[in-house]
Amino acid sequence: MVQPNAVAAAISQVLPGAQVEVEDLTGGGDHLQVKVLWEGFRDLSRVKQHQLVYGALRSELASEAIHALALTTACPS
């Protein structure tokens, strides 16, 4: 189980200035919906954007603290 604020902090550490929203979908802390808005995503493919976020959560994903992750990434308009 991982706390939503810890997920947001891990992402913000790797993507400084990102707007990060984390929602626990089941209450168990292992099924999360994450939305990330970051200027640095500009001109990056969706795959590369997601790779950056997955990289920030590498240890949580490897340990299966996060079992399911619904991820939305975008550049602010």
C-alpha positions as CSV (number, residue, x, y, z in Angstrom):
1,M,0.0,0.0,0.0
2,V,1.2,3.4,-0.9
3,Q,-0.1,6.8,0.2
4,P,-1.4,9.1,-2.6
5,N,0.7,12.0,-1.3
6,A,3.9,9.9,-1.4
7,V,3.1,9.1,-5.1
8,A,2.6,12.8,-5.9
9,A,5.8,13.6,-4.1
10,A,7.8,11.0,-6.0
11,I,6.5,12.3,-9.3
12,S,7.1,16.0,-8.3
13,Q,10.7,15.2,-7.4
14,V,11.4,13.9,-10.9
15,L,9.2,16.4,-12.7
16,P,9.7,19.7,-10.9
17,G,6.8,22.1,-11.2
18,A,4.3,19.3,-12.3
19,Q,0.7,19.5,-11.2
20,V,0.0,16.0,-9.9
21,E,-3.4,14.6,-8.8
22,V,-3.5,11.1,-7.3
23,E,-6.8,9.3,-6.5
24,D,-7.0,6.0,-4.7
25,L,-9.6,4.1,-6.6
26,T,-10.3,1.3,-4.2
27,G,-9.2,2.6,-0.8
28,G,-6.5,0.0,-0.6
29,G,-3.7,2.2,-1.9
30,D,-2.7,-0.1,-4.7
31,H,-5.1,0.9,-7.5
32,L,-4.4,4.5,-8.4
33,Q,-5.5,7.1,-10.9
34,V,-2.8,9.7,-11.6
35,K,-3.1,12.9,-13.7
36,V,0.1,14.8,-14.4
37,L,0.3,18.2,-16.1
38,W,3.8,19.3,-16.8
39,E,5.3,21.8,-19.2
40,G,8.3,19.5,-19.8
41,F,5.9,17.1,-21.6
42,R,5.7,19.5,-24.6
43,D,7.0,17.9,-27.8
44,L,7.2,14.5,-26.1
45,S,5.2,11.5,-27.3
46,R,2.6,10.0,-25.0
47,V,4.8,7.0,-24.5
48,K,7.8,9.1,-23.4
49,Q,5.6,11.1,-21.0
50,H,4.4,7.9,-19.4
51,Q,7.9,6.5,-19.3
52,L,9.0,9.5,-17.3
53,V,6.2,9.0,-14.7
54,Y,6.8,5.2,-14.5
55,G,10.4,6.0,-13.9
56,A,9.5,8.2,-11.0
57,L,7.5,5.3,-9.5
58,R,9.9,2.6,-10.3
59,S,10.4,1.2,-6.8
60,E,6.6,1.4,-6.0
61,L,5.8,-0.5,-9.2
62,A,8.6,-3.1,-8.7
63,S,7.6,-3.9,-5.2
64,E,3.9,-4.1,-6.3
65,A,2.9,-1.4,-3.8
66,I,1.1,-0.1,-6.8
67,H,-0.8,-2.9,-8.5
68,A,-2.8,-0.9,-11.1
69,L,-2.1,2.6,-12.4
70,A,-4.5,4.6,-14.6
71,L,-2.3,7.4,-16.0
72,T,-3.1,10.6,-17.8
73,T,-0.4,13.0,-18.9
74,A,-0.6,16.3,-20.7
75,C,1.1,19.6,-21.2
76,P,-0.7,22.6,-19.7
77,S,-2.5,24.7,-22.3
